[in-house]
């Protein structure tokens, strides 16, 4: 079997790779977002880096990468009104928690408002609150305190707002 030699393959491969590298390095669009092209009378268009790349028998064309601002669309539907009347309600009972004792305390939101969250303050870092939660109906915050050696004032607060 005879070996077929194709001396033109290597130059074609090199030329193709050089063209691909040139295209990859082209700045299209340019730094101002403008795209440049050259147009021939036969309908052929080629994209170039600059209008200066067009030959004498080509017409330079340019256009922006980003078009003109469109007409504003219609207004969207009104969304829900959300929250209003945010406030924090605090209920403090001085001397309510005795050493080794338990006490429940509730902070109630004003009429028409819902509780969004709540919290508490204990007299001592060793004291605990095994229960801290909203009341049924979400109109108050309840905390159950337990003394582990501390005594004194306990405080519960409710974060309230009108929810529409």
mmCIF file of the C-alpha atoms, coordinates in Angstrom:
data_MODEL
# 
_entry.id   MODEL 
# 
loop_
_atom_site.group_PDB 
_atom_site.id 
_atom_site.type_symbol 
_atom_site.label_atom_id 
_atom_site.label_alt_id 
_atom_site.label_comp_id 
_atom_site.label_asym_id 
_atom_site.label_entity_id 
_atom_site.label_seq_id 
_atom_site.pdbx_PDB_ins_code 
_atom_site.Cartn_x 
_atom_site.Cartn_y 
_atom_site.Cartn_z 
_atom_site.occupancy 
_atom_site.B_iso_or_equiv 
_atom_site.pdbx_formal_charge 
_atom_site.auth_seq_id 
_atom_site.auth_comp_id 
_atom_site.auth_asym_id 
_atom_site.auth_atom_id 
_atom_site.pdbx_PDB_model_num 
ATOM 1   C CA . UNK A 1 1   ? 0.000   0.000  0.000  1.00 0.00 ? 1   UNK A CA 1 
ATOM 2   C CA . UNK A 1 2   ? 1.269   3.411  -0.946 1.00 0.00 ? 2   UNK A CA 1 
ATOM 3   C CA . UNK A 1 3   ? 1.473   6.249  1.611  1.00 0.00 ? 3   UNK A CA 1 
ATOM 4   C CA . UNK A 1 4   ? -0.441  9.384  0.553  1.00 0.00 ? 4   UNK A CA 1 
ATOM 5   C CA . UNK A 1 5   ? 1.326   12.621 1.320  1.00 0.00 ? 5   UNK A CA 1 
ATOM 6   C CA . UNK A 1 6   ? -0.616  15.803 1.911  1.00 0.00 ? 6   UNK A CA 1 
ATOM 7   C CA . UNK A 1 7   ? 1.887   18.664 2.203  1.00 0.00 ? 7   UNK A CA 1 
ATOM 8   C CA . UNK A 1 8   ? -0.912  21.269 2.456  1.00 0.00 ? 8   UNK A CA 1 
ATOM 9   C CA . UNK A 1 9   ? -2.385  19.880 5.731  1.00 0.00 ? 9   UNK A CA 1 
ATOM 10  C CA . UNK A 1 10  ? 0.152   21.441 8.117  1.00 0.00 ? 10  UNK A CA 1 
ATOM 11  C CA . UNK A 1 11  ? -0.098  24.999 6.684  1.00 0.00 ? 11  UNK A CA 1 
ATOM 12  C CA . UNK A 1 12  ? -3.927  24.815 6.747  1.00 0.00 ? 12  UNK A CA 1 
ATOM 13  C CA . UNK A 1 13  ? -3.951  23.665 10.370 1.00 0.00 ? 13  UNK A CA 1 
ATOM 14  C CA . UNK A 1 14  ? -1.529  26.447 11.377 1.00 0.00 ? 14  UNK A CA 1 
ATOM 15  C CA . UNK A 1 15  ? -3.561  29.085 9.506  1.00 0.00 ? 15  UNK A CA 1 
ATOM 16  C CA . UNK A 1 16  ? -6.807  27.868 11.080 1.00 0.00 ? 16  UNK A CA 1 
ATOM 17  C CA . UNK A 1 17  ? -5.298  27.980 14.574 1.00 0.00 ? 17  UNK A CA 1 
ATOM 18  C CA . UNK A 1 18  ? -3.899  31.483 13.970 1.00 0.00 ? 18  UNK A CA 1 
ATOM 19  C CA . UNK A 1 19  ? -7.314  32.691 12.812 1.00 0.00 ? 19  UNK A CA 1 
ATOM 20  C CA . UNK A 1 20  ? -8.986  31.152 15.866 1.00 0.00 ? 20  UNK A CA 1 
ATOM 21  C CA . UNK A 1 21  ? -6.496  32.848 18.193 1.00 0.00 ? 21  UNK A CA 1 
ATOM 22  C CA . UNK A 1 22  ? -7.048  36.156 16.389 1.00 0.00 ? 22  UNK A CA 1 
ATOM 23  C CA . UNK A 1 23  ? -10.806 35.850 16.789 1.00 0.00 ? 23  UNK A CA 1 
ATOM 24  C CA . UNK A 1 24  ? -10.473 34.904 20.466 1.00 0.00 ? 24  UNK A CA 1 
ATOM 25  C CA . UNK A 1 25  ? -8.295  37.966 21.096 1.00 0.00 ? 25  UNK A CA 1 
ATOM 26  C CA . UNK A 1 26  ? -10.579 40.370 19.207 1.00 0.00 ? 26  UNK A CA 1 
ATOM 27  C CA . UNK A 1 27  ? -12.238 43.076 21.249 1.00 0.00 ? 27  UNK A CA 1 
ATOM 28  C CA . UNK A 1 28  ? -15.786 42.645 19.981 1.00 0.00 ? 28  UNK A CA 1 
ATOM 29  C CA . UNK A 1 29  ? -17.623 44.623 21.179 1.00 0.00 ? 29  UNK A CA 1 
ATOM 30  C CA . UNK A 1 30  ? -15.074 47.329 21.976 1.00 0.00 ? 30  UNK A CA 1 
ATOM 31  C CA . UNK A 1 31  ? -14.643 48.878 25.435 1.00 0.00 ? 31  UNK A CA 1 
ATOM 32  C CA . UNK A 1 32  ? -17.540 51.290 24.732 1.00 0.00 ? 32  UNK A CA 1 
ATOM 33  C CA . UNK A 1 33  ? -19.935 48.440 23.857 1.00 0.00 ? 33  UNK A CA 1 
ATOM 34  C CA . UNK A 1 34  ? -19.795 49.224 20.104 1.00 0.00 ? 34  UNK A CA 1 
ATOM 35  C CA . UNK A 1 35  ? -19.723 46.451 17.496 1.00 0.00 ? 35  UNK A CA 1 
ATOM 36  C CA . UNK A 1 36  ? -17.916 47.205 14.201 1.00 0.00 ? 36  UNK A CA 1 
ATOM 37  C CA . UNK A 1 37  ? -18.420 45.471 10.837 1.00 0.00 ? 37  UNK A CA 1 
ATOM 38  C CA . UNK A 1 38  ? -17.548 45.865 7.184  1.00 0.00 ? 38  UNK A CA 1 
ATOM 39  C CA . UNK A 1 39  ? -20.252 45.492 4.495  1.00 0.00 ? 39  UNK A CA 1 
ATOM 40  C CA . UNK A 1 40  ? -19.648 44.635 0.839  1.00 0.00 ? 40  UNK A CA 1 
ATOM 41  C CA . UNK A 1 41  ? -22.140 45.394 -1.940 1.00 0.00 ? 41  UNK A CA 1 
ATOM 42  C CA . UNK A 1 42  ? -22.673 41.641 -2.520 1.00 0.00 ? 42  UNK A CA 1 
ATOM 43  C CA . UNK A 1 43  ? -24.256 41.346 0.956  1.00 0.00 ? 43  UNK A CA 1 
ATOM 44  C CA . UNK A 1 44  ? -21.200 39.979 2.762  1.00 0.00 ? 44  UNK A CA 1 
ATOM 45  C CA . UNK A 1 45  ? -20.662 41.332 6.275  1.00 0.00 ? 45  UNK A CA 1 
ATOM 46  C CA . UNK A 1 46  ? -17.687 40.675 8.484  1.00 0.00 ? 46  UNK A CA 1 
ATOM 47  C CA . UNK A 1 47  ? -17.308 41.727 12.110 1.00 0.00 ? 47  UNK A CA 1 
ATOM 48  C CA . UNK A 1 48  ? -14.049 43.532 12.872 1.00 0.00 ? 48  UNK A CA 1 
ATOM 49  C CA . UNK A 1 49  ? -12.291 45.212 15.793 1.00 0.00 ? 49  UNK A CA 1 
ATOM 50  C CA . UNK A 1 50  ? -12.509 48.716 14.312 1.00 0.00 ? 50  UNK A CA 1 
ATOM 51  C CA . UNK A 1 51  ? -14.036 50.539 11.327 1.00 0.00 ? 51  UNK A CA 1 
ATOM 52  C CA . UNK A 1 52  ? -10.434 51.167 10.237 1.00 0.00 ? 52  UNK A CA 1 
ATOM 53  C CA . UNK A 1 53  ? -10.201 47.443 9.400  1.00 0.00 ? 53  UNK A CA 1 
ATOM 54  C CA . UNK A 1 54  ? -12.593 47.877 6.440  1.00 0.00 ? 54  UNK A CA 1 
ATOM 55  C CA . UNK A 1 55  ? -11.127 47.956 2.925  1.00 0.00 ? 55  UNK A CA 1 
ATOM 56  C CA . UNK A 1 56  ? -11.818 50.661 0.299  1.00 0.00 ? 56  UNK A CA 1 
ATOM 57  C CA . UNK A 1 57  ? -14.613 48.590 -1.316 1.00 0.00 ? 57  UNK A CA 1 
ATOM 58  C CA . UNK A 1 58  ? -16.403 47.998 2.025  1.00 0.00 ? 58  UNK A CA 1 
ATOM 59  C CA . UNK A 1 59  ? -18.718 50.233 4.033  1.00 0.00 ? 59  UNK A CA 1 
ATOM 60  C CA . UNK A 1 60  ? -18.041 50.527 7.765  1.00 0.00 ? 60  UNK A CA 1 
ATOM 61  C CA . UNK A 1 61  ? -21.007 49.787 10.034 1.00 0.00 ? 61  UNK A CA 1 
ATOM 62  C CA . UNK A 1 62  ? -21.299 50.250 13.796 1.00 0.00 ? 62  UNK A CA 1 
ATOM 63  C CA . UNK A 1 63  ? -24.014 49.535 16.349 1.00 0.00 ? 63  UNK A CA 1 
ATOM 64  C CA . UNK A 1 64  ? -24.319 49.374 20.111 1.00 0.00 ? 64  UNK A CA 1 
ATOM 65  C CA . UNK A 1 65  ? -24.253 46.154 22.047 1.00 0.00 ? 65  UNK A CA 1 
ATOM 66  C CA . UNK A 1 66  ? -27.138 47.491 24.118 1.00 0.00 ? 66  UNK A CA 1 
ATOM 67  C CA . UNK A 1 67  ? -30.229 48.812 22.385 1.00 0.00 ? 67  UNK A CA 1 
ATOM 68  C CA . UNK A 1 68  ? -32.331 51.828 23.222 1.00 0.00 ? 68  UNK A CA 1 
ATOM 69  C CA . UNK A 1 69  ? -34.427 51.975 26.373 1.00 0.00 ? 69  UNK A CA 1 
ATOM 70  C CA . UNK A 1 70  ? -37.780 50.347 25.776 1.00 0.00 ? 70  UNK A CA 1 
ATOM 71  C CA . UNK A 1 71  ? -41.185 51.780 26.582 1.00 0.00 ? 71  UNK A CA 1 
ATOM 72  C CA . UNK A 1 72  ? -42.038 51.337 30.286 1.00 0.00 ? 72  UNK A CA 1 
ATOM 73  C CA . UNK A 1 73  ? -44.515 48.583 30.960 1.00 0.00 ? 73  UNK A CA 1 
ATOM 74  C CA . UNK A 1 74  ? -47.769 48.915 32.884 1.00 0.00 ? 74  UNK A CA 1 
ATOM 75  C CA . UNK A 1 75  ? -47.705 49.247 36.656 1.00 0.00 ? 75  UNK A CA 1 
ATOM 76  C CA . UNK A 1 76  ? -47.871 45.987 38.584 1.00 0.00 ? 76  UNK A CA 1 
ATOM 77  C CA . UNK A 1 77  ? -50.561 45.013 41.035 1.00 0.00 ? 77  UNK A CA 1 
ATOM 78  C CA . UNK A 1 78  ? -50.430 46.512 44.515 1.00 0.00 ? 78  UNK A CA 1 
ATOM 79  C CA . UNK A 1 79  ? -48.815 44.136 46.965 1.00 0.00 ? 79  UNK A CA 1 
ATOM 80  C CA . UNK A 1 80  ? -50.019 43.342 50.473 1.00 0.00 ? 80  UNK A CA 1 
ATOM 81  C CA . UNK A 1 81  ? -49.645 46.160 52.999 1.00 0.00 ? 81  UNK A CA 1 
ATOM 82  C CA . UNK A 1 82  ? -47.565 44.072 55.421 1.00 0.00 ? 82  UNK A CA 1 
ATOM 83  C CA . UNK A 1 83  ? -46.882 45.111 59.024 1.00 0.00 ? 83  UNK A CA 1 
ATOM 84  C CA . UNK A 1 84  ? -47.735 48.312 60.858 1.00 0.00 ? 84  UNK A CA 1 
ATOM 85  C CA . UNK A 1 85  ? -47.824 49.510 64.435 1.00 0.00 ? 85  UNK A CA 1 
ATOM 86  C CA . UNK A 1 86  ? -44.702 47.594 65.544 1.00 0.00 ? 86  UNK A CA 1 
ATOM 87  C CA . UNK A 1 87  ? -44.124 47.754 69.309 1.00 0.00 ? 87  UNK A CA 1 
ATOM 88  C CA . UNK A 1 88  ? -42.532 45.792 72.143 1.00 0.00 ? 88  UNK A CA 1 
ATOM 89  C CA . UNK A 1 89  ? -44.730 45.062 75.185 1.00 0.00 ? 89  UNK A CA 1 
ATOM 90  C CA . UNK A 1 90  ? -42.883 44.330 78.433 1.00 0.00 ? 90  UNK A CA 1 
ATOM 91  C CA . UNK A 1 91  ? -44.332 42.737 81.574 1.00 0.00 ? 91  UNK A CA 1 
ATOM 92  C CA . UNK A 1 92  ? -42.047 42.738 84.618 1.00 0.00 ? 92  UNK A CA 1 
ATOM 93  C CA . UNK A 1 93  ? -42.971 41.248 87.998 1.00 0.00 ? 93  UNK A CA 1 
ATOM 94  C CA . UNK A 1 94  ? -40.664 42.328 90.823 1.00 0.00 ? 94  UNK A CA 1 
ATOM 95  C CA . UNK A 1 95  ? -40.005 39.604 93.400 1.00 0.00 ? 95  UNK A CA 1 
ATOM 96  C CA . UNK A 1 96  ? -42.127 37.106 91.489 1.00 0.00 ? 96  UNK A CA 1 
ATOM 97  C CA . UNK A 1 97  ? -39.513 34.361 91.329 1.00 0.00 ? 97  UNK A CA 1 
ATOM 98  C CA . UNK A 1 98  ? -38.548 32.790 94.675 1.00 0.00 ? 98  UNK A CA 1 
ATOM 99  C CA . UNK A 1 99  ? -35.502 30.543 95.217 1.00 0.00 ? 99  UNK A CA 1 
ATOM 100 C CA . UNK A 1 100 ? -36.361 27.076 93.882 1.00 0.00 ? 100 UNK A CA 1 
ATOM 101 C CA . UNK A 1 101 ? -39.746 28.311 92.665 1.00 0.00 ? 101 UNK A CA 1 
ATOM 102 C CA . UNK A 1 102 ? -41.627 28.532 89.398 1.00 0.00 ? 102 UNK A CA 1 
ATOM 103 C CA . UNK A 1 103 ? -43.706 31.328 87.903 1.00 0.00 ? 103 UNK A CA 1 
ATOM 104 C CA . UNK A 1 104 ? -45.514 31.917 84.597 1.00 0.00 ? 104 UNK A CA 1 
ATOM 105 C CA . UNK A 1 105 ? -45.681 35.388 83.089 1.00 0.00 ? 105 UNK A CA 1 
ATOM 106 C CA . UNK A 1 106 ? -47.463 36.655 79.959 1.00 0.00 ? 106 UNK A CA 1 
ATOM 107 C CA . UNK A 1 107 ? -46.967 39.808 77.855 1.00 0.00 ? 107 UNK A CA 1 
ATOM 108 C CA . UNK A 1 108 ? -50.164 40.560 75.898 1.00 0.00 ? 108 UNK A CA 1 
ATOM 109 C CA . UNK A 1 109 ? -50.348 42.543 72.664 1.00 0.00 ? 109 UNK A CA 1 
ATOM 110 C CA . UNK A 1 110 ? -52.828 45.437 72.389 1.00 0.00 ? 110 UNK A CA 1 
ATOM 111 C CA . UNK A 1 111 ? -56.204 44.593 70.822 1.00 0.00 ? 111 UNK A CA 1 
ATOM 112 C CA . UNK A 1 112 ? -55.950 43.984 67.075 1.00 0.00 ? 112 UNK A CA 1 
ATOM 113 C CA . UNK A 1 113 ? -52.235 43.185 67.096 1.00 0.00 ? 113 UNK A CA 1 
ATOM 114 C CA . UNK A 1 114 ? -50.496 39.818 66.741 1.00 0.00 ? 114 UNK A CA 1 
ATOM 115 C CA . UNK A 1 115 ? -47.352 38.613 68.485 1.00 0.00 ? 115 UNK A CA 1 
ATOM 116 C CA . UNK A 1 116 ? -44.386 38.161 66.105 1.00 0.00 ? 116 UNK A CA 1 
ATOM 117 C CA . UNK A 1 117 ? -41.915 36.923 68.713 1.00 0.00 ? 117 UNK A CA 1 
ATOM 118 C CA . UNK A 1 118 ? -40.901 37.342 72.307 1.00 0.00 ? 118 UNK A CA 1 
ATOM 119 C CA . UNK A 1 119 ? -38.307 36.798 74.977 1.00 0.00 ? 119 UNK A CA 1 
ATOM 120 C CA . UNK A 1 120 ? -37.506 37.089 78.669 1.00 0.00 ? 120 UNK A CA 1 
ATOM 121 C CA . UNK A 1 121 ? -35.063 38.168 81.362 1.00 0.00 ? 121 UNK A CA 1 
ATOM 122 C CA . UNK A 1 122 ? -34.294 35.993 84.441 1.00 0.00 ? 122 UNK A CA 1 
ATOM 123 C CA . UNK A 1 123 ? -32.892 37.250 87.777 1.00 0.00 ? 123 UNK A CA 1 
ATOM 124 C CA . UNK A 1 124 ? -29.811 34.987 87.648 1.00 0.00 ? 124 UNK A CA 1 
ATOM 125 C CA . UNK A 1 125 ? -27.805 33.267 84.914 1.00 0.00 ? 125 UNK A CA 1 
ATOM 126 C CA . UNK A 1 126 ? -28.523 29.950 86.625 1.00 0.00 ? 126 UNK A CA 1 
ATOM 127 C CA . UNK A 1 127 ? -32.308 30.426 86.324 1.00 0.00 ? 127 UNK A CA 1 
ATOM 128 C CA . UNK A 1 128 ? -34.090 28.943 83.327 1.00 0.00 ? 128 UNK A CA 1 
ATOM 129 C CA . UNK A 1 129 ? -37.188 29.361 81.205 1.00 0.00 ? 129 UNK A CA 1 
ATOM 130 C CA . UNK A 1 130 ? -38.237 25.859 80.102 1.00 0.00 ? 130 UNK A CA 1 
ATOM 131 C CA . UNK A 1 131 ? -41.172 27.346 78.145 1.00 0.00 ? 131 UNK A CA 1 
ATOM 132 C CA . UNK A 1 132 ? -41.115 30.471 75.959 1.00 0.00 ? 132 UNK A CA 1 
ATOM 133 C CA . UNK A 1 133 ? -43.781 30.564 73.247 1.00 0.00 ? 133 UNK A CA 1 
ATOM 134 C CA . UNK A 1 134 ? -46.734 32.434 71.731 1.00 0.00 ? 134 UNK A CA 1 
ATOM 135 C CA . UNK A 1 135 ? -50.136 31.924 73.316 1.00 0.00 ? 135 UNK A CA 1 
ATOM 136 C CA . UNK A 1 136 ? -52.910 30.316 71.253 1.00 0.00 ? 136 UNK A CA 1 
ATOM 137 C CA . UNK A 1 137 ? -54.322 32.935 68.891 1.00 0.00 ? 137 UNK A CA 1 
ATOM 138 C CA . UNK A 1 138 ? -50.900 34.638 68.623 1.00 0.00 ? 138 UNK A CA 1 
ATOM 139 C CA . UNK A 1 139 ? -51.909 37.642 70.748 1.00 0.00 ? 139 UNK A CA 1 
ATOM 140 C CA . UNK A 1 140 ? -49.455 37.165 73.646 1.00 0.00 ? 140 UNK A CA 1 
ATOM 141 C CA . UNK A 1 141 ? -46.092 35.631 74.641 1.00 0.00 ? 141 UNK A CA 1 
ATOM 142 C CA . UNK A 1 142 ? -45.870 33.234 77.623 1.00 0.00 ? 142 UNK A CA 1 
ATOM 143 C CA . UNK A 1 143 ? -42.746 32.297 79.589 1.00 0.00 ? 143 UNK A CA 1 
ATOM 144 C CA . UNK A 1 144 ? -42.477 29.751 82.424 1.00 0.00 ? 144 UNK A CA 1 
ATOM 145 C CA . UNK A 1 145 ? -39.593 30.586 84.749 1.00 0.00 ? 145 UNK A CA 1 
ATOM 146 C CA . UNK A 1 146 ? -37.745 28.195 87.084 1.00 0.00 ? 146 UNK A CA 1 
ATOM 147 C CA . UNK A 1 147 ? -35.335 29.346 89.785 1.00 0.00 ? 147 UNK A CA 1 
ATOM 148 C CA . UNK A 1 148 ? -32.095 27.419 90.115 1.00 0.00 ? 148 UNK A CA 1 
ATOM 149 C CA . UNK A 1 149 ? -30.879 29.595 92.983 1.00 0.00 ? 149 UNK A CA 1 
ATOM 150 C CA . UNK A 1 150 ? -31.810 33.081 91.889 1.00 0.00 ? 150 UNK A CA 1 
ATOM 151 C CA . UNK A 1 151 ? -34.757 35.129 93.022 1.00 0.00 ? 151 UNK A CA 1 
ATOM 152 C CA . UNK A 1 152 ? -36.279 38.468 92.152 1.00 0.00 ? 152 UNK A CA 1 
ATOM 153 C CA . UNK A 1 153 ? -37.806 40.173 89.143 1.00 0.00 ? 153 UNK A CA 1 
ATOM 154 C CA . UNK A 1 154 ? -38.721 38.279 86.000 1.00 0.00 ? 154 UNK A CA 1 
ATOM 155 C CA . UNK A 1 155 ? -39.575 39.945 82.724 1.00 0.00 ? 155 UNK A CA 1 
ATOM 156 C CA . UNK A 1 156 ? -41.267 38.761 79.541 1.00 0.00 ? 156 UNK A CA 1 
ATOM 157 C CA . UNK A 1 157 ? -41.667 40.768 76.345 1.00 0.00 ? 157 UNK A CA 1 
ATOM 158 C CA . UNK A 1 158 ? -43.801 40.391 73.246 1.00 0.00 ? 158 UNK A CA 1 
ATOM 159 C CA . UNK A 1 159 ? -43.001 41.854 69.840 1.00 0.00 ? 159 UNK A CA 1 
ATOM 160 C CA . UNK A 1 160 ? -46.379 42.967 68.456 1.00 0.00 ? 160 UNK A CA 1 
ATOM 161 C CA . UNK A 1 161 ? -47.706 44.489 65.215 1.00 0.00 ? 161 UNK A CA 1 
ATOM 162 C CA . UNK A 1 162 ? -50.821 44.799 63.106 1.00 0.00 ? 162 UNK A CA 1 
ATOM 163 C CA . UNK A 1 163 ? -50.625 42.160 60.409 1.00 0.00 ? 163 UNK A CA 1 
ATOM 164 C CA . UNK A 1 164 ? -52.596 42.902 57.246 1.00 0.00 ? 164 UNK A CA 1 
# 
